[in-house]
Amino acid sequence: MKVSTERKIMRWIHIILSIPIVGYIYGPVAERPDAAFATRFVYIPVVILSGLWMWKGQDVRKWLKRLGNKQR
């Protein structure tokens, strides 16, 4: 997969899964236990991880590449 395609996919995941978080903060989602659970324990961690990957993913890839070369 191209890096640009991966970046687009991660960006859309980040944007789409941020919508329920906004609803949780500003809307009545917090009153529904199933939606609140999904927001707290699924959407927020995925948004955080996708944001970190978009920010530092290239450094992680370089680190993994160097780690793989050392083991050979």
C-alpha positions as CSV (number, residue, x, y, z in Angstrom):
1,M,0.0,0.0,0.0
2,K,1.3,3.4,-0.8
3,V,2.1,5.8,2.0
4,S,-0.3,8.4,0.5
5,T,-3.2,5.8,0.5
6,E,-2.4,4.8,4.1
7,R,-2.4,8.5,5.1
8,K,-5.8,9.1,3.5
9,I,-7.3,6.0,5.2
10,M,-6.0,7.0,8.6
11,R,-7.2,10.5,8.1
12,W,-10.7,9.4,7.3
13,I,-10.8,6.9,10.2
14,H,-9.7,9.7,12.5
15,I,-12.4,12.1,11.2
16,I,-15.2,9.6,11.1
17,L,-14.6,8.2,14.6
18,S,-14.3,11.7,16.0
19,I,-17.9,12.5,15.3
20,P,-19.3,10.2,18.1
21,I,-16.8,11.9,20.5
22,V,-18.2,15.3,19.7
23,G,-21.7,13.8,20.2
24,Y,-20.6,12.4,23.6
25,I,-19.3,15.8,24.7
26,Y,-22.1,18.0,23.4
27,G,-25.0,15.7,22.9
28,P,-27.2,13.2,24.8
29,V,-24.9,10.3,24.0
30,A,-23.6,10.3,27.5
31,E,-27.0,9.4,28.8
32,R,-27.1,6.2,26.7
33,P,-24.8,3.6,28.4
34,D,-24.1,1.5,25.3
35,A,-23.1,4.5,23.2
36,A,-21.1,6.0,26.1
37,F,-19.2,2.7,26.5
38,A,-18.4,2.5,22.8
39,T,-17.3,6.1,22.8
40,R,-15.0,5.8,25.8
41,F,-13.5,2.4,25.2
42,V,-13.5,2.1,21.3
43,Y,-13.7,5.4,19.5
44,I,-11.4,7.5,21.8
45,P,-8.5,5.0,21.8
46,V,-8.8,4.4,18.0
47,V,-8.8,8.2,17.4
48,I,-5.8,8.6,19.7
49,L,-3.8,5.8,18.0
50,S,-4.7,7.0,14.5
51,G,-3.6,10.5,15.4
52,L,-0.3,9.3,16.9
53,W,0.3,7.1,13.8
54,M,-0.3,10.1,11.4
55,W,2.0,12.2,13.6
56,K,4.9,9.7,14.3
57,G,4.2,6.8,12.0
58,Q,7.2,7.5,9.8
59,D,9.5,7.4,12.8
60,V,8.0,4.1,13.9
61,R,8.5,2.6,10.5
62,K,12.2,3.8,10.5
63,W,12.7,2.3,13.9
64,L,11.2,-1.0,12.9
65,K,13.3,-1.1,9.8
66,R,16.5,-0.5,11.8
67,L,15.4,-3.1,14.3
68,G,14.9,-5.6,11.5
69,N,18.3,-4.9,10.0
70,K,20.1,-5.4,13.3
71,Q,18.6,-8.9,13.8
72,R,20.0,-10.1,10.5
